[in-house]
Amino acid sequence: MTSERSWLPAASLLWLPLLVLAGGIAGVWAGVSLAADVHRSAGLFPGRVVATEVRERYTADVEYTGPDGVTRTETFGHTQGRGLVVGRRLQVRVWPDERRTELDDGDKHTCPIVAGGLLALLGAGATVLLFLWHHGVRPDVNVEKWQTRFDACLWWLSRWR
């Protein structure tokens, strides 16, 4: 699989696509878990910043009316880029069964799902190609044909500039 001068052992090439596939599946699983956690909450509720304070980290007291109609004030630690100033309106996500609230960060689950999906596709494709290569299926590579196509692309790119 590798040349004798290669610094990468042949066994790692066999396992690398499977590790990429497993990492992609784990990324998709993490994103779906984040999405499930967000969507099982009671939802978003408008809040208003009552007070802010800078201690070891930024904190803000936010007043909101929960799903039961009771107005509460909670202290949130935040590391968001936007400054939370007194009087600013924002969204608070509430999980009443768990007695948990947090500031809404938006869609935190989109990036892990997309990145994990791309990694899973890459790992699955590489695994299939490696499996076919291992079992003797070799592509019919006509170097002259690809060289002429590459030269034509270079010619078009040089004319385009």
LINQUIPE-V686812 format. One record per backbone hydrogen bond with DSSP energy under -1.0 kcal/mol. CO is the residue of the C=O (numbers start at 1). NH is the residue of the N-H. If there is no record, write none. Layout:
co->CO nh->NH
co->CO nh->NH
This chain:
co->3 nh->6
co->9 nh->13
co->10 nh->14
co->11 nh->15
co->12 nh->16
co->15 nh->19
co->16 nh->20
co->17 nh->21
co->18 nh->22
co->19 nh->23
co->20 nh->24
co->21 nh->25
co->22 nh->26
co->23 nh->27
co->24 nh->28
co->25 nh->29
co->26 nh->30
co->27 nh->31
co->28 nh->32
co->29 nh->33
co->30 nh->34
co->31 nh->35
co->32 nh->36
co->33 nh->37
co->34 nh->38
co->35 nh->39
co->36 nh->40
co->38 nh->41
co->43 nh->94
co->45 nh->92
co->47 nh->90
co->48 nh->63
co->49 nh->87
co->51 nh->61
co->53 nh->59
co->57 nh->55
co->58 nh->78
co->59 nh->53
co->60 nh->76
co->61 nh->50
co->61 nh->51
co->62 nh->74
co->63 nh->48
co->64 nh->72
co->66 nh->69
co->70 nh->66
co->72 nh->64
co->74 nh->62
co->76 nh->60
co->85 nh->88
co->88 nh->49
co->90 nh->47
co->91 nh->104
co->92 nh->45
co->93 nh->102
co->94 nh->42
co->95 nh->100
co->100 nh->95
co->102 nh->93
co->106 nh->108
co->109 nh->113
co->110 nh->114
co->111 nh->115
co->112 nh->116
co->113 nh->117
co->114 nh->118
co->115 nh->119
co->116 nh->120
co->117 nh->121
co->118 nh->122
co->119 nh->123
co->120 nh->124
co->121 nh->125
co->122 nh->126
co->123 nh->127
co->124 nh->128
co->125 nh->129
co->126 nh->130
co->127 nh->131
co->128 nh->132
co->129 nh->133
co->130 nh->134
co->131 nh->135
co->132 nh->137
co->133 nh->136
co->139 nh->141
co->142 nh->146
co->143 nh->147
co->144 nh->148
co->145 nh->149
co->146 nh->150
co->147 nh->151
co->148 nh->152
co->149 nh->153
co->150 nh->154
co->151 nh->155
co->152 nh->156
co->153 nh->157
co->154 nh->158
co->155 nh->159
co->156 nh->160
co->157 nh->161
